[in-house]
Amino acid sequence: MPFGSEDLVDDIMRTAPHTIRVFLAFRMACVGCPIATFHTVDDACREHGIDRDRFLAALSDCVPA
C-alpha cells in the first residue's frame, strides 16, 4: 500500500494498523493523539523533526506480522 506525505496520520493507522510500529519506532507520539485526525504525514514529520522521505520509506517497507 503506497503512503504519501499528504495522507492523514490517523487514516494510515486505521487502514493499516501494522504501521503503528513504524510511528513508535520513530518515537512519534501520534498513536492515540487527537491531532492525528488532522495531521498529514508531512505535518507530523515536521512536528517531530523526522526526515519525511525516510519515514515514508519505512512505512512502505512495513509488512504485516
PDBQT receptor file of N, H, CA, C and O in Angstrom, charges set to zero:
ATOM      1  N   MET A   1       0.845  -1.174   0.000  1.00  0.00    +0.000 N 
ATOM      2  CA  MET A   1       0.000   0.000   0.000  1.00  0.00    +0.000 C 
ATOM      3  C   MET A   1       0.897   1.247   0.000  1.00  0.00    +0.000 C 
ATOM      4  O   MET A   1       1.704   1.433   0.912  1.00  0.00    +0.000 OA
ATOM      5  N   PRO A   2       0.759   2.074  -0.994  1.00  0.00    +0.000 N 
ATOM      6  CA  PRO A   2       1.598   3.288  -1.038  1.00  0.00    +0.000 C 
ATOM      7  C   PRO A   2       1.061   4.365  -0.084  1.00  0.00    +0.000 C 
ATOM      8  O   PRO A   2      -0.144   4.598   0.010  1.00  0.00    +0.000 OA
ATOM      9  N   PHE A   3       1.976   4.997   0.601  1.00  0.00    +0.000 N 
ATOM     10  H   PHE A   3       2.955   4.808   0.525  1.00  0.00    +0.000 HD
ATOM     11  CA  PHE A   3       1.628   6.090   1.507  1.00  0.00    +0.000 C 
ATOM     12  C   PHE A   3       2.263   7.355   0.984  1.00  0.00    +0.000 C 
ATOM     13  O   PHE A   3       3.362   7.323   0.429  1.00  0.00    +0.000 OA
ATOM     14  N   GLY A   4       1.572   8.481   1.159  1.00  0.00    +0.000 N 
ATOM     15  H   GLY A   4       0.680   8.507   1.609  1.00  0.00    +0.000 HD
ATOM     16  CA  GLY A   4       2.100   9.754   0.684  1.00  0.00    +0.000 C 
ATOM     17  C   GLY A   4       2.178  10.781   1.796  1.00  0.00    +0.000 C 
ATOM     18  O   GLY A   4       1.622  10.593   2.879  1.00  0.00    +0.000 OA
ATOM     19  N   SER A   5       2.871  11.859   1.516  1.00  0.00    +0.000 N 
ATOM     20  H   SER A   5       3.322  12.011   0.637  1.00  0.00    +0.000 HD
ATOM     21  CA  SER A   5       3.090  12.892   2.527  1.00  0.00    +0.000 C 
ATOM     22  C   SER A   5       1.810  13.641   2.892  1.00  0.00    +0.000 C 
ATOM     23  O   SER A   5       1.746  14.277   3.944  1.00  0.00    +0.000 OA
ATOM     24  N   GLU A   6       0.796  13.573   2.041  1.00  0.00    +0.000 N 
ATOM     25  H   GLU A   6       0.848  13.056   1.186  1.00  0.00    +0.000 HD
ATOM     26  CA  GLU A   6      -0.466  14.268   2.323  1.00  0.00    +0.000 C 
ATOM     27  C   GLU A   6      -1.510  13.363   2.963  1.00  0.00    +0.000 C 
ATOM     28  O   GLU A   6      -2.621  13.810   3.251  1.00  0.00    +0.000 OA
ATOM     29  N   ASP A   7      -1.170  12.096   3.189  1.00  0.00    +0.000 N 
ATOM     30  H   ASP A   7      -0.268  11.733   2.955  1.00  0.00    +0.000 HD
ATOM     31  CA  ASP A   7      -2.101  11.182   3.858  1.00  0.00    +0.000 C 
ATOM     32  C   ASP A   7      -2.238  11.572   5.327  1.00  0.00    +0.000 C 
ATOM     33  O   ASP A   7      -1.262  11.968   5.965  1.00  0.00    +0.000 OA
ATOM     34  N   LEU A   8      -3.435  11.460   5.849  1.00  0.00    +0.000 N 
ATOM     35  H   LEU A   8      -4.227  11.139   5.330  1.00  0.00    +0.000 HD
ATOM     36  CA  LEU A   8      -3.660  11.757   7.262  1.00  0.00    +0.000 C 
ATOM     37  C   LEU A   8      -3.108  10.622   8.122  1.00  0.00    +0.000 C 
ATOM     38  O   LEU A   8      -3.299   9.444   7.820  1.00  0.00    +0.000 OA
ATOM     39  N   VAL A   9      -2.427  10.998   9.186  1.00  0.00    +0.000 N 
ATOM     40  H   VAL A   9      -2.271  11.955   9.431  1.00  0.00    +0.000 HD
ATOM     41  CA  VAL A   9      -1.798  10.029  10.080  1.00  0.00    +0.000 C 
ATOM     42  C   VAL A   9      -2.834   9.035  10.614  1.00  0.00    +0.000 C 
ATOM     43  O   VAL A   9      -2.593   7.828  10.606  1.00  0.00    +0.000 OA
ATOM     44  N   ASP A  10      -3.963   9.527  11.069  1.00  0.00    +0.000 N 
ATOM     45  H   ASP A  10      -4.158  10.508  11.075  1.00  0.00    +0.000 HD
ATOM     46  CA  ASP A  10      -4.998   8.658  11.624  1.00  0.00    +0.000 C 
ATOM     47  C   ASP A  10      -5.526   7.679  10.579  1.00  0.00    +0.000 C 
ATOM     48  O   ASP A  10      -5.765   6.513  10.894  1.00  0.00    +0.000 OA
ATOM     49  N   ASP A  11      -5.710   8.132   9.353  1.00  0.00    +0.000 N 
ATOM     50  H   ASP A  11      -5.516   9.079   9.097  1.00  0.00    +0.000 HD
ATOM     51  CA  ASP A  11      -6.179   7.245   8.281  1.00  0.00    +0.000 C 
ATOM     52  C   ASP A  11      -5.194   6.107   8.052  1.00  0.00    +0.000 C 
ATOM     53  O   ASP A  11      -5.598   4.958   7.869  1.00  0.00    +0.000 OA
ATOM     54  N   ILE A  12      -3.911   6.423   8.060  1.00  0.00    +0.000 N 
ATOM     55  H   ILE A  12      -3.583   7.355   8.208  1.00  0.00    +0.000 HD
ATOM     56  CA  ILE A  12      -2.891   5.390   7.855  1.00  0.00    +0.000 C 
ATOM     57  C   ILE A  12      -2.966   4.346   8.962  1.00  0.00    +0.000 C 
ATOM     58  O   ILE A  12      -2.992   3.146   8.689  1.00  0.00    +0.000 OA
ATOM     59  N   MET A  13      -3.002   4.801  10.209  1.00  0.00    +0.000 N 
ATOM     60  H   MET A  13      -2.982   5.775  10.431  1.00  0.00    +0.000 HD
ATOM     61  CA  MET A  13      -3.009   3.857  11.331  1.00  0.00    +0.000 C 
ATOM     62  C   MET A  13      -4.296   3.038  11.390  1.00  0.00    +0.000 C 
ATOM     63  O   MET A  13      -4.276   1.888  11.828  1.00  0.00    +0.000 OA
ATOM     64  N   ARG A  14      -5.411   3.616  10.955  1.00  0.00    +0.000 N 
ATOM     65  H   ARG A  14      -5.428   4.550  10.599  1.00  0.00    +0.000 HD
ATOM     66  CA  ARG A  14      -6.682   2.874  10.972  1.00  0.00    +0.000 C 
ATOM     67  C   ARG A  14      -6.764   1.858   9.834  1.00  0.00    +0.000 C 
ATOM     68  O   ARG A  14      -7.224   0.735  10.039  1.00  0.00    +0.000 OA
ATOM     69  N   THR A  15      -6.322   2.243   8.640  1.00  0.00    +0.000 N 
ATOM     70  H   THR A  15      -5.948   3.155   8.473  1.00  0.00    +0.000 HD
ATOM     71  CA  THR A  15      -6.431   1.333   7.494  1.00  0.00    +0.000 C 
ATOM     72  C   THR A  15      -5.289   0.327   7.431  1.00  0.00    +0.000 C 
ATOM     73  O   THR A  15      -5.419  -0.729   6.812  1.00  0.00    +0.000 OA
ATOM     74  N   ALA A  16      -4.175   0.654   8.071  1.00  0.00    +0.000 N 
ATOM     75  H   ALA A  16      -4.069   1.511   8.574  1.00  0.00    +0.000 HD
ATOM     76  CA  ALA A  16      -3.012  -0.244   8.062  1.00  0.00    +0.000 C 
ATOM     77  C   ALA A  16      -2.409  -0.278   9.471  1.00  0.00    +0.000 C 
ATOM     78  O   ALA A  16      -1.347   0.300   9.700  1.00  0.00    +0.000 OA
ATOM     79  N   PRO A  17      -3.075  -0.949  10.412  1.00  0.00    +0.000 N 
ATOM     80  CA  PRO A  17      -2.629  -0.919  11.799  1.00  0.00    +0.000 C 
ATOM     81  C   PRO A  17      -1.200  -1.419  12.010  1.00  0.00    +0.000 C 
ATOM     82  O   PRO A  17      -0.565  -1.072  13.006  1.00  0.00    +0.000 OA
ATOM     83  N   HIS A  18      -0.694  -2.223  11.091  1.00  0.00    +0.000 N 
ATOM     84  H   HIS A  18      -1.210  -2.506  10.282  1.00  0.00    +0.000 HD
ATOM     85  CA  HIS A  18       0.689  -2.698  11.221  1.00  0.00    +0.000 C 
ATOM     86  C   HIS A  18       1.699  -1.553  11.127  1.00  0.00    +0.000 C 
ATOM     87  O   HIS A  18       2.860  -1.720  11.500  1.00  0.00    +0.000 OA
ATOM     88  N   THR A  19       1.263  -0.390  10.632  1.00  0.00    +0.000 N 
ATOM     89  H   THR A  19       0.320  -0.254  10.330  1.00  0.00    +0.000 HD
ATOM     90  CA  THR A  19       2.176   0.758  10.529  1.00  0.00    +0.000 C 
ATOM     91  C   THR A  19       2.410   1.445  11.874  1.00  0.00    +0.000 C 
ATOM     92  O   THR A  19       3.330   2.252  12.006  1.00  0.00    +0.000 OA
ATOM     93  N   ILE A  20       1.593   1.135  12.857  1.00  0.00    +0.000 N 
ATOM     94  H   ILE A  20       0.845   0.480  12.749  1.00  0.00    +0.000 HD
ATOM     95  CA  ILE A  20       1.749   1.769  14.172  1.00  0.00    +0.000 C 
ATOM     96  C   ILE A  20       3.152   1.542  14.710  1.00  0.00    +0.000 C 
ATOM     97  O   ILE A  20       3.729   2.428  15.341  1.00  0.00    +0.000 OA
ATOM     98  N   ARG A  21       3.701   0.364  14.464  1.00  0.00    +0.000 N 
ATOM     99  H   ARG A  21       3.232  -0.356  13.952  1.00  0.00    +0.000 HD
ATOM    100  CA  ARG A  21       5.062   0.090  14.960  1.00  0.00    +0.000 C 
ATOM    101  C   ARG A  21       6.094   1.021  14.342  1.00  0.00    +0.000 C 
ATOM    102  O   ARG A  21       7.111   1.316  14.970  1.00  0.00    +0.000 OA
ATOM    103  N   VAL A  22       5.850   1.489  13.122  1.00  0.00    +0.000 N 
ATOM    104  H   VAL A  22       5.024   1.250  12.612  1.00  0.00    +0.000 HD
ATOM    105  CA  VAL A  22       6.772   2.431  12.485  1.00  0.00    +0.000 C 
ATOM    106  C   VAL A  22       6.696   3.787  13.194  1.00  0.00    +0.000 C 
ATOM    107  O   VAL A  22       7.724   4.402  13.475  1.00  0.00    +0.000 OA
ATOM    108  N   PHE A  23       5.492   4.242  13.477  1.00  0.00    +0.000 N 
ATOM    109  H   PHE A  23       4.657   3.743  13.249  1.00  0.00    +0.000 HD
ATOM    110  CA  PHE A  23       5.337   5.501  14.216  1.00  0.00    +0.000 C 
ATOM    111  C   PHE A  23       6.065   5.416  15.557  1.00  0.00    +0.000 C 
ATOM    112  O   PHE A  23       6.764   6.348  15.952  1.00  0.00    +0.000 OA
ATOM    113  N   LEU A  24       5.895   4.294  16.247  1.00  0.00    +0.000 N 
ATOM    114  H   LEU A  24       5.327   3.537  15.926  1.00  0.00    +0.000 HD
ATOM    115  CA  LEU A  24       6.543   4.123  17.547  1.00  0.00    +0.000 C 
ATOM    116  C   LEU A  24       8.062   4.029  17.413  1.00  0.00    +0.000 C 
ATOM    117  O   LEU A  24       8.792   4.573  18.241  1.00  0.00    +0.000 OA
ATOM    118  N   ALA A  25       8.537   3.345  16.383  1.00  0.00    +0.000 N 
ATOM    119  H   ALA A  25       7.944   2.902  15.710  1.00  0.00    +0.000 HD
ATOM    120  CA  ALA A  25       9.984   3.216  16.172  1.00  0.00    +0.000 C 
ATOM    121  C   ALA A  25      10.638   4.578  15.934  1.00  0.00    +0.000 C 
ATOM    122  O   ALA A  25      11.787   4.800  16.316  1.00  0.00    +0.000 OA
ATOM    123  N   PHE A  26       9.897   5.483  15.303  1.00  0.00    +0.000 N 
ATOM    124  H   PHE A  26       8.963   5.304  14.993  1.00  0.00    +0.000 HD
ATOM    125  CA  PHE A  26      10.410   6.834  15.053  1.00  0.00    +0.000 C 
ATOM    126  C   PHE A  26      10.131   7.768  16.233  1.00  0.00    +0.000 C 
ATOM    127  O   PHE A  26      10.370   8.973  16.157  1.00  0.00    +0.000 OA
ATOM    128  N   ARG A  27       9.621   7.193  17.321  1.00  0.00    +0.000 N 
ATOM    129  H   ARG A  27       9.426   6.214  17.383  1.00  0.00    +0.000 HD
ATOM    130  CA  ARG A  27       9.311   7.945  18.543  1.00  0.00    +0.000 C 
ATOM    131  C   ARG A  27       8.321   9.090  18.290  1.00  0.00    +0.000 C 
ATOM    132  O   ARG A  27       8.428  10.177  18.856  1.00  0.00    +0.000 OA
ATOM    133  N   MET A  28       7.360   8.794  17.418  1.00  0.00    +0.000 N 
ATOM    134  H   MET A  28       7.274   7.910  16.958  1.00  0.00    +0.000 HD
ATOM    135  CA  MET A  28       6.306   9.758  17.120  1.00  0.00    +0.000 C 
ATOM    136  C   MET A  28       5.111   9.433  18.016  1.00  0.00    +0.000 C 
ATOM    137  O   MET A  28       4.639   8.297  18.045  1.00  0.00    +0.000 OA
ATOM    138  N   ALA A  29       4.639  10.412  18.727  1.00  0.00    +0.000 N 
ATOM    139  H   ALA A  29       5.023  11.335  18.704  1.00  0.00    +0.000 HD
ATOM    140  CA  ALA A  29       3.546  10.217  19.683  1.00  0.00    +0.000 C 
ATOM    141  C   ALA A  29       2.176  10.338  19.013  1.00  0.00    +0.000 C 
ATOM    142  O   ALA A  29       1.234  10.861  19.609  1.00  0.00    +0.000 OA
ATOM    143  N   CYS A  30       2.070   9.863  17.798  1.00  0.00    +0.000 N 
ATOM    144  H   CYS A  30       2.835   9.438  17.314  1.00  0.00    +0.000 HD
ATOM    145  CA  CYS A  30       0.828  10.010  17.028  1.00  0.00    +0.000 C 
ATOM    146  C   CYS A  30      -0.245   9.012  17.450  1.00  0.00    +0.000 C 
ATOM    147  O   CYS A  30      -1.436   9.275  17.281  1.00  0.00    +0.000 OA
ATOM    148  N   VAL A  31       0.165   7.877  17.993  1.00  0.00    +0.000 N 
ATOM    149  H   VAL A  31       1.132   7.664  18.129  1.00  0.00    +0.000 HD
ATOM    150  CA  VAL A  31      -0.787   6.843  18.373  1.00  0.00    +0.000 C 
ATOM    151  C   VAL A  31      -1.646   7.368  19.521  1.00  0.00    +0.000 C 
ATOM    152  O   VAL A  31      -1.139   7.668  20.602  1.00  0.00    +0.000 OA
ATOM    153  N   GLY A  32      -2.952   7.475  19.273  1.00  0.00    +0.000 N 
ATOM    154  H   GLY A  32      -3.363   7.232  18.394  1.00  0.00    +0.000 HD
ATOM    155  CA  GLY A  32      -3.876   7.971  20.280  1.00  0.00    +0.000 C 
ATOM    156  C   GLY A  32      -3.959   9.486  20.383  1.00  0.00    +0.000 C 
ATOM    157  O   GLY A  32      -4.727  10.009  21.191  1.00  0.00    +0.000 OA
ATOM    158  N   CYS A  33      -3.189  10.187  19.586  1.00  0.00    +0.000 N 
ATOM    159  H   CYS A  33      -2.566   9.762  18.930  1.00  0.00    +0.000 HD
ATOM    160  CA  CYS A  33      -3.194  11.650  19.642  1.00  0.00    +0.000 C 
ATOM    161  C   CYS A  33      -4.412  12.199  18.886  1.00  0.00    +0.000 C 
ATOM    162  O   CYS A  33      -4.660  11.796  17.750  1.00  0.00    +0.000 OA
ATOM    163  N   PRO A  34      -5.170  13.109  19.502  1.00  0.00    +0.000 N 
ATOM    164  CA  PRO A  34      -6.340  13.664  18.816  1.00  0.00    +0.000 C 
ATOM    165  C   PRO A  34      -5.980  14.496  17.582  1.00  0.00    +0.000 C 
ATOM    166  O   PRO A  34      -6.819  14.680  16.701  1.00  0.00    +0.000 OA
ATOM    167  N   ILE A  35      -4.772  14.989  17.507  1.00  0.00    +0.000 N 
ATOM    168  H   ILE A  35      -4.090  14.840  18.223  1.00  0.00    +0.000 HD
ATOM    169  CA  ILE A  35      -4.339  15.783  16.350  1.00  0.00    +0.000 C 
ATOM    170  C   ILE A  35      -4.090  14.892  15.128  1.00  0.00    +0.000 C 
ATOM    171  O   ILE A  35      -4.096  15.380  13.998  1.00  0.00    +0.000 OA
ATOM    172  N   ALA A  36      -3.869  13.589  15.346  1.00  0.00    +0.000 N 
ATOM    173  H   ALA A  36      -3.864  13.192  16.264  1.00  0.00    +0.000 HD
ATOM    174  CA  ALA A  36      -3.597  12.663  14.238  1.00  0.00    +0.000 C 
ATOM    175  C   ALA A  36      -4.721  12.662  13.208  1.00  0.00    +0.000 C 
ATOM    176  O   ALA A  36      -4.504  12.337  12.041  1.00  0.00    +0.000 OA
ATOM    177  N   THR A  37      -5.913  13.026  13.644  1.00  0.00    +0.000 N 
ATOM    178  H   THR A  37      -6.089  13.291  14.592  1.00  0.00    +0.000 HD
ATOM    179  CA  THR A  37      -7.062  13.082  12.734  1.00  0.00    +0.000 C 
ATOM    180  C   THR A  37      -6.896  14.178  11.687  1.00  0.00    +0.000 C 
ATOM    181  O   THR A  37      -7.455  14.088  10.594  1.00  0.00    +0.000 OA
ATOM    182  N   PHE A  38      -6.130  15.207  12.021  1.00  0.00    +0.000 N 
ATOM    183  H   PHE A  38      -5.676  15.280  12.909  1.00  0.00    +0.000 HD
ATOM    184  CA  PHE A  38      -5.958  16.360  11.139  1.00  0.00    +0.000 C 
ATOM    185  C   PHE A  38      -4.565  16.467  10.534  1.00  0.00    +0.000 C 
ATOM    186  O   PHE A  38      -4.381  17.126   9.510  1.00  0.00    +0.000 OA
ATOM    187  N   HIS A  39      -3.579  15.819  11.163  1.00  0.00    +0.000 N 
ATOM    188  H   HIS A  39      -3.729  15.284  11.995  1.00  0.00    +0.000 HD
ATOM    189  CA  HIS A  39      -2.191  15.925  10.702  1.00  0.00    +0.000 C 
ATOM    190  C   HIS A  39      -1.912  15.006   9.527  1.00  0.00    +0.000 C 
ATOM    191  O   HIS A  39      -2.289  13.835   9.526  1.00  0.00    +0.000 OA
ATOM    192  N   THR A  40      -1.249  15.559   8.535  1.00  0.00    +0.000 N 
ATOM    193  H   THR A  40      -0.942  16.511   8.535  1.00  0.00    +0.000 HD
ATOM    194  CA  THR A  40      -0.748  14.733   7.440  1.00  0.00    +0.000 C 
ATOM    195  C   THR A  40       0.604  14.167   7.868  1.00  0.00    +0.000 C 
ATOM    196  O   THR A  40       1.161  14.578   8.885  1.00  0.00    +0.000 OA
ATOM    197  N   VAL A  41       1.120  13.235   7.097  1.00  0.00    +0.000 N 
ATOM    198  H   VAL A  41       0.667  12.900   6.270  1.00  0.00    +0.000 HD
ATOM    199  CA  VAL A  41       2.460  12.701   7.353  1.00  0.00    +0.000 C 
ATOM    200  C   VAL A  41       3.465  13.843   7.335  1.00  0.00    +0.000 C 
ATOM    201  O   VAL A  41       4.363  13.903   8.174  1.00  0.00    +0.000 OA
ATOM    202  N   ASP A  42       3.312  14.739   6.387  1.00  0.00    +0.000 N 
ATOM    203  H   ASP A  42       2.582  14.691   5.705  1.00  0.00    +0.000 HD
ATOM    204  CA  ASP A  42       4.219  15.885   6.286  1.00  0.00    +0.000 C 
ATOM    205  C   ASP A  42       4.181  16.725   7.567  1.00  0.00    +0.000 C 
ATOM    206  O   ASP A  42       5.228  17.107   8.090  1.00  0.00    +0.000 OA
ATOM    207  N   ASP A  43       2.988  17.011   8.068  1.00  0.00    +0.000 N 
ATOM    208  H   ASP A  43       2.137  16.701   7.644  1.00  0.00    +0.000 HD
ATOM    209  CA  ASP A  43       2.835  17.777   9.312  1.00  0.00    +0.000 C 
ATOM    210  C   ASP A  43       3.523  17.067  10.478  1.00  0.00    +0.000 C 
ATOM    211  O   ASP A  43       4.290  17.676  11.224  1.00  0.00    +0.000 OA
ATOM    212  N   ALA A  44       3.239  15.780  10.621  1.00  0.00    +0.000 N 
ATOM    213  H   ALA A  44       2.616  15.286  10.015  1.00  0.00    +0.000 HD
ATOM    214  CA  ALA A  44       3.765  15.011  11.753  1.00  0.00    +0.000 C 
ATOM    215  C   ALA A  44       5.289  14.923  11.704  1.00  0.00    +0.000 C 
ATOM    216  O   ALA A  44       5.953  15.060  12.731  1.00  0.00    +0.000 OA
ATOM    217  N   CYS A  45       5.837  14.697  10.529  1.00  0.00    +0.000 N 
ATOM    218  H   CYS A  45       5.298  14.585   9.694  1.00  0.00    +0.000 HD
ATOM    219  CA  CYS A  45       7.296  14.618  10.404  1.00  0.00    +0.000 C 
ATOM    220  C   CYS A  45       7.937  15.959  10.746  1.00  0.00    +0.000 C 
ATOM    221  O   CYS A  45       8.967  16.010  11.419  1.00  0.00    +0.000 OA
ATOM    222  N   ARG A  46       7.340  17.012  10.292  1.00  0.00    +0.000 N 
ATOM    223  H   ARG A  46       6.504  16.971   9.745  1.00  0.00    +0.000 HD
ATOM    224  CA  ARG A  46       7.863  18.348  10.598  1.00  0.00    +0.000 C 
ATOM    225  C   ARG A  46       7.796  18.613  12.108  1.00  0.00    +0.000 C 
ATOM    226  O   ARG A  46       8.757  19.112  12.692  1.00  0.00    +0.000 OA
ATOM    227  N   GLU A  47       6.669  18.281  12.736  1.00  0.00    +0.000 N 
ATOM    228  H   GLU A  47       5.888  17.875  12.262  1.00  0.00    +0.000 HD
ATOM    229  CA  GLU A  47       6.490  18.489  14.183  1.00  0.00    +0.000 C 
ATOM    230  C   GLU A  47       7.505  17.709  15.014  1.00  0.00    +0.000 C 
ATOM    231  O   GLU A  47       7.982  18.182  16.045  1.00  0.00    +0.000 OA
ATOM    232  N   HIS A  48       7.827  16.496  14.541  1.00  0.00    +0.000 N 
ATOM    233  H   HIS A  48       7.440  16.112  13.703  1.00  0.00    +0.000 HD
ATOM    234  CA  HIS A  48       8.709  15.610  15.312  1.00  0.00    +0.000 C 
ATOM    235  C   HIS A  48      10.162  15.657  14.847  1.00  0.00    +0.000 C 
ATOM    236  O   HIS A  48      11.012  14.964  15.406  1.00  0.00    +0.000 OA
ATOM    237  N   GLY A  49      10.455  16.464  13.833  1.00  0.00    +0.000 N 
ATOM    238  H   GLY A  49       9.764  17.027  13.378  1.00  0.00    +0.000 HD
ATOM    239  CA  GLY A  49      11.827  16.568  13.340  1.00  0.00    +0.000 C 
ATOM    240  C   GLY A  49      12.313  15.301  12.654  1.00  0.00    +0.000 C 
ATOM    241  O   GLY A  49      13.484  14.938  12.763  1.00  0.00    +0.000 OA
ATOM    242  N   ILE A  50      11.415  14.634  11.952  1.00  0.00    +0.000 N 
ATOM    243  H   ILE A  50      10.463  14.929  11.864  1.00  0.00    +0.000 HD
ATOM    244  CA  ILE A  50      11.720  13.374  11.267  1.00  0.00    +0.000 C 
ATOM    245  C   ILE A  50      11.887  13.644   9.778  1.00  0.00    +0.000 C 
ATOM    246  O   ILE A  50      11.142  14.431   9.193  1.00  0.00    +0.000 OA
ATOM    247  N   ASP A  51      12.870  12.985   9.169  1.00  0.00    +0.000 N 
ATOM    248  H   ASP A  51      13.475  12.345   9.644  1.00  0.00    +0.000 HD
ATOM    249  CA  ASP A  51      13.047  13.079   7.723  1.00  0.00    +0.000 C 
ATOM    250  C   ASP A  51      11.853  12.393   7.046  1.00  0.00    +0.000 C 
ATOM    251  O   ASP A  51      11.660  11.187   7.193  1.00  0.00    +0.000 OA
ATOM    252  N   ARG A  52      11.070  13.157   6.316  1.00  0.00    +0.000 N 
ATOM    253  H   ARG A  52      11.227  14.137   6.196  1.00  0.00    +0.000 HD
ATOM    254  CA  ARG A  52       9.834  12.651   5.713  1.00  0.00    +0.000 C 
ATOM    255  C   ARG A  52      10.077  11.496   4.751  1.00  0.00    +0.000 C 
ATOM    256  O   ARG A  52       9.352  10.502   4.787  1.00  0.00    +0.000 OA
ATOM    257  N   ASP A  53      11.076  11.610   3.901  1.00  0.00    +0.000 N 
ATOM    258  H   ASP A  53      11.665  12.417   3.871  1.00  0.00    +0.000 HD
ATOM    259  CA  ASP A  53      11.327  10.552   2.919  1.00  0.00    +0.000 C 
ATOM    260  C   ASP A  53      11.742   9.247   3.594  1.00  0.00    +0.000 C 
ATOM    261  O   ASP A  53      11.335   8.163   3.176  1.00  0.00    +0.000 OA
ATOM    262  N   ARG A  54      12.556   9.363   4.641  1.00  0.00    +0.000 N 
ATOM    263  H   ARG A  54      12.887  10.243   4.980  1.00  0.00    +0.000 HD
ATOM    264  CA  ARG A  54      12.980   8.174   5.381  1.00  0.00    +0.000 C 
ATOM    265  C   ARG A  54      11.778   7.531   6.077  1.00  0.00    +0.000 C 
ATOM    266  O   ARG A  54      11.647   6.307   6.104  1.00  0.00    +0.000 OA
ATOM    267  N   PHE A  55      10.910   8.362   6.635  1.00  0.00    +0.000 N 
ATOM    268  H   PHE A  55      11.016   9.356   6.613  1.00  0.00    +0.000 HD
ATOM    269  CA  PHE A  55       9.717   7.848   7.305  1.00  0.00    +0.000 C 
ATOM    270  C   PHE A  55       8.777   7.163   6.308  1.00  0.00    +0.000 C 
ATOM    271  O   PHE A  55       8.274   6.071   6.573  1.00  0.00    +0.000 OA
ATOM    272  N   LEU A  56       8.546   7.803   5.171  1.00  0.00    +0.000 N 
ATOM    273  H   LEU A  56       8.955   8.690   4.955  1.00  0.00    +0.000 HD
ATOM    274  CA  LEU A  56       7.678   7.200   4.149  1.00  0.00    +0.000 C 
ATOM    275  C   LEU A  56       8.250   5.884   3.641  1.00  0.00    +0.000 C 
ATOM    276  O   LEU A  56       7.502   4.944   3.374  1.00  0.00    +0.000 OA
ATOM    277  N   ALA A  57       9.568   5.812   3.506  1.00  0.00    +0.000 N 
ATOM    278  H   ALA A  57      10.175   6.576   3.722  1.00  0.00    +0.000 HD
ATOM    279  CA  ALA A  57      10.205   4.563   3.075  1.00  0.00    +0.000 C 
ATOM    280  C   ALA A  57       9.967   3.468   4.115  1.00  0.00    +0.000 C 
ATOM    281  O   ALA A  57       9.691   2.322   3.763  1.00  0.00    +0.000 OA
ATOM    282  N   ALA A  58      10.075   3.823   5.390  1.00  0.00    +0.000 N 
ATOM    283  H   ALA A  58      10.299   4.755   5.677  1.00  0.00    +0.000 HD
ATOM    284  CA  ALA A  58       9.835   2.846   6.456  1.00  0.00    +0.000 C 
ATOM    285  C   ALA A  58       8.380   2.381   6.450  1.00  0.00    +0.000 C 
ATOM    286  O   ALA A  58       8.104   1.202   6.670  1.00  0.00    +0.000 OA
ATOM    287  N   LEU A  59       7.454   3.298   6.201  1.00  0.00    +0.000 N 
ATOM    288  H   LEU A  59       7.678   4.256   6.022  1.00  0.00    +0.000 HD
ATOM    289  CA  LEU A  59       6.043   2.903   6.109  1.00  0.00    +0.000 C 
ATOM    290  C   LEU A  59       5.829   1.945   4.942  1.00  0.00    +0.000 C 
ATOM    291  O   LEU A  59       5.117   0.949   5.072  1.00  0.00    +0.000 OA
ATOM    292  N   SER A  60       6.440   2.246   3.817  1.00  0.00    +0.000 N 
ATOM    293  H   SER A  60       7.018   3.055   3.712  1.00  0.00    +0.000 HD
ATOM    294  CA  SER A  60       6.282   1.403   2.630  1.00  0.00    +0.000 C 
ATOM    295  C   SER A  60       6.892   0.023   2.828  1.00  0.00    +0.000 C 
ATOM    296  O   SER A  60       6.392  -0.969   2.298  1.00  0.00    +0.000 OA
ATOM    297  N   ASP A  61       7.980  -0.031   3.599  1.00  0.00    +0.000 N 
ATOM    298  H   ASP A  61       8.386   0.775   4.029  1.00  0.00    +0.000 HD
ATOM    299  CA  ASP A  61       8.660  -1.309   3.848  1.00  0.00    +0.000 C 
ATOM    300  C   ASP A  61       7.969  -2.139   4.919  1.00  0.00    +0.000 C 
ATOM    301  O   ASP A  61       8.262  -3.323   5.083  1.00  0.00    +0.000 OA
ATOM    302  N   CYS A  62       7.067  -1.524   5.634  1.00  0.00    +0.000 N 
ATOM    303  H   CYS A  62       6.829  -0.562   5.502  1.00  0.00    +0.000 HD
ATOM    304  CA  CYS A  62       6.390  -2.197   6.742  1.00  0.00    +0.000 C 
ATOM    305  C   CYS A  62       5.479  -3.297   6.194  1.00  0.00    +0.000 C 
ATOM    306  O   CYS A  62       4.648  -3.066   5.315  1.00  0.00    +0.000 OA
ATOM    307  N   VAL A  63       5.662  -4.494   6.741  1.00  0.00    +0.000 N 
ATOM    308  H   VAL A  63       6.337  -4.682   7.455  1.00  0.00    +0.000 HD
ATOM    309  CA  VAL A  63       4.871  -5.637   6.292  1.00  0.00    +0.000 C 
ATOM    310  C   VAL A  63       4.114  -6.188   7.495  1.00  0.00    +0.000 C 
ATOM    311  O   VAL A  63       4.684  -6.306   8.580  1.00  0.00    +0.000 OA
ATOM    312  N   PRO A  64       2.833  -6.527   7.319  1.00  0.00    +0.000 N 
ATOM    313  CA  PRO A  64       2.098  -7.091   8.460  1.00  0.00    +0.000 C 
ATOM    314  C   PRO A  64       2.793  -8.323   9.021  1.00  0.00    +0.000 C 
ATOM    315  O   PRO A  64       3.317  -9.151   8.276  1.00  0.00    +0.000 OA
ATOM    316  N   ALA A  65       2.790  -8.431  10.343  1.00  0.00    +0.000 N 
ATOM    317  H   ALA A  65       2.365  -7.758  10.948  1.00  0.00    +0.000 HD
ATOM    318  CA  ALA A  65       3.438  -9.575  11.013  1.00  0.00    +0.000 C 
ATOM    319  C   ALA A  65       2.581 -10.814  10.913  1.00  0.00    +0.000 C 
ATOM    320  O   ALA A  65       2.961 -11.870  11.417  1.00  0.00    +0.000 OA
TER     321      ALA A  65
